[in-house]
Structures are given as structure tokens and as C-alpha cells.
Amino acid sequence: MRDPHSTSIAAVPECPPEPGPLPGCPACGRPPERISWRQRPGEPVVLAFDPCGHRASSPAAPVLALLPPRGPAA
């Protein structure tokens, strides 16, 4: 019996990646896959950009916003 949760891997067509919702790294300008942040009382927020590993500080915590998923291109 076949596993209903398994999927086959298909080749992805070559196309440039769409810009993501995350801002670019301030040190190198690359678009990050993830931004982690940490704040301790009385200290600025430390942002860590992955995968480049650069860090930046900010006086305030990042504003998080949820956007609806994009529909297919028209």
C-alpha cells in the first residue's frame, strides 16, 4: 500500500526568485531566509540574519505583519 503522505519530487523550472517579505541584510544586502531577534531589558534589539550570519542592532523590536498568500500570476 502506498503512503498517502509521500510526494514525488519534480524539477523546478529556472526562474528568478521573487523578493521575499523580509528586508535585506544591512551589511551585505542579501535577502535573508530568516531573521532572528533577541532583546534584553534596557538594551537594543539584536537582529541576526541567516544564512549570512551578520548581526545588526535596532532601538525597537521589529513590527510583524501577516500578509495573505499571493494568488497565481495573471
C-alpha positions in Angstrom: 0.0 0.0 0.0 1.3 3.4 -1.0 1.9 6.1 1.7 -0.8 8.8 1.1 1.5 11.5 2.6 4.5 10.9 0.3 5.1 13.2 -2.7 7.2 12.8 -5.7 10.0 15.4 -6.3 9.6 17.3 -9.5 12.2 19.5 -11.2 11.6 23.2 -10.6 11.8 25.4 -13.7 14.6 28.0 -13.8 13.2 31.4 -12.8 14.5 34.2 -10.6 13.3 34.1 -7.0 10.6 36.5 -6.0 11.5 39.1 -3.5 10.5 38.0 0.0 8.8 39.9 2.7 12.0 40.2 4.8 14.2 43.2 4.5 17.8 42.6 3.1 20.8 42.3 5.4 22.1 45.8 6.2 25.7 44.5 6.0 25.8 42.6 2.7 22.3 43.4 1.1 21.5 39.7 0.6 17.9 38.6 1.1 17.7 36.5 4.3 15.9 33.2 4.7 15.2 34.1 8.3 15.7 36.9 10.8 16.0 36.1 14.5 15.8 38.7 17.2 16.6 39.0 20.8 16.0 41.8 23.3 17.1 42.1 26.9 15.6 44.7 29.2 17.2 48.1 28.8 19.3 47.0 25.7 18.7 47.5 22.0 17.2 44.6 19.9 19.8 42.4 18.2 18.8 41.1 14.8 20.6 38.0 13.4 20.3 37.4 9.6 20.5 33.8 8.3 22.3 32.4 6.3 24.9 35.2 6.1 25.3 35.4 9.9 25.5 39.2 10.1 24.1 40.9 13.1 22.5 44.4 13.5 21.0 46.3 16.4 17.8 48.3 16.4 16.3 50.5 19.1 12.9 48.8 18.8 11.6 45.4 18.2 10.6 44.5 14.6 7.0 45.0 13.5 5.5 41.7 12.4 2.7 41.6 9.9 0.8 38.7 8.3 0.1 39.0 4.6 -2.4 36.9 2.7 -0.8 34.4 0.3 -0.2 35.6 -3.2 -2.5 34.3 -5.9 -1.4 32.9 -9.2 0.1 35.5 -11.6 -2.4 36.9 -14.0 
